[in-house]
Amino acid sequence: MSNVKQSEKLIELAKNAMSKAYVPYSHFHVGAAILTTNGKLYSGCNVENAAYPEGTCAEAGAIAAMVLDGETQIKDIYVIGHGDALVTPCGGCRQKIREFSSAETMIHICGAQGVRKTLSMEALLPFSFGPENLKQ
């Protein structure tokens, strides 16, 4: 599959996930789609609850699905939301993405028209703390 077709497929997967978001309080729908280094695809949506800060982000949902399936290496992640501003991963999700990324991992920030900005992991979370910091 070409890179363009693969990107289109991941954007569509993220859009579909965004449409399933459970957001009765903020009404702020977010979707995420992951392509692993093994070519597998995963998606997630944000899920809120009445204990407002205890919701989960779309990126965290996609990562959980990936890990549940035995995958641990993100090649690309697509994050999509509505609005004029870029819908980038929150601080916690940046760290979660970092846990399963490499220097080659790309983060694609999307809107209704497709990819709006692409960042490397280093650009998204410079000087990050990761698993290698804990190895002796």
N, C-alpha and C positions, 0 to 999 in steps of 0.2 A: 504494500500500500504506500502511495506517495506521501510525503510529509504534509502536503496541503490537504489531502483526503483524510489523513490521520488527525490533523488539527481540526478539521471540520467535524469529524466524528466525536472528538473529545469535547468540542464546544457544544455540540448537540447533547451529549451525555450530561454535561454540566447544566445546560439549560433545562433539561428534563428534571434533573435533581432539584434545581431551583424551584421549579413549578410544584414540587412536592413538599417544600419547606413548611414546617408547622410553626407559624409566627403570629399567634393571635394577639400578642402584646405590642411588638414593635412594627409588625407588618413589613419587615425588611427581609425579603427573600434572598438567600444566597445559595449557590450550588457550587460543587467542586467535582472535578474529574481527574483521575490519576492514570498515567501510563507508567507501568513499571519497566525496569530494564529487561524483564523477560517478556514484554509485550502484552501483559494483562491489563485490563481496564477495570477501574472501580470508581464509584461516585458516592457522594453524600450531600445532604442538605442540612441547613441549620434547624434545630429543634428547640423551641422555648418551652418553659413551664412556669407555673404560677410563682415558684420560688425563683424569681427572675434571673439572678446571676448564675443559676445552676443549669442553664441551657447548654447545648453543644453547638459548635460551629460546623459548617459544611465540610471544611478541610479535615476536622477531627473525625467526622463520620466516615469520610472516604478513606482516611488512614486506618481507622479501625477495621473497615471491611477488607482492606488490603492485608493487614496483619492477620486477621482471622483466616484468610485464605493461604497464609504461609509466605506471603511476599514481604520483603523488607527494603526494597530499593526503588525509590521514585526517580523516574527519568524526567517526566514532565508532569506538572500539575496546573490545571486550568481552574480559575476562580471567577465566578460571574455573579454580578448583582446589578441592580438598577440605580440610576442616578447619574448626575453630571460628573461627580468625583470618582476617581478610581476606587474600586472596592478591593482593597488589598487585605491579606491575612492579618488578623490581630497579632499582638505580641506572642501570646501563648501558642497560636497556630504556627507562627514563624519558627518557634522552637520545635514544635512537633514535626514540621516539615524537615527541619534541619536534622533531626534524629535519623531520618530515613533517606537523606539526600547525599549527593557527592558534589564535587566541584562542577560537574557537568549538568546537574539538575537545573531545569529552567522553570520559572514560575510565570505563567501567562495570565495577565489580568484582563478580563473580558467584560464587554457590555453587549447590548443588543445587536450591534453590528459586527461583533467578533472580537478578536484580540486587540486590546487598546495599548498594552505595554507588556514587554517581556523583560524579566529580570533574572539574573543569576542568583544563586543562593547567597553568594557573597554580597551582592548589591542589596538583597532583601534584608539580610541580617549580618552586617559586617562585624568582624571580630567576634564571631559566635563561639559559644561553648558547646562542645559536642562529645560524643562517645570517646573519641581519641584523647580527650583531656582527662579521662578517668583511667586510662590504661597505664599500667606501671611499667 
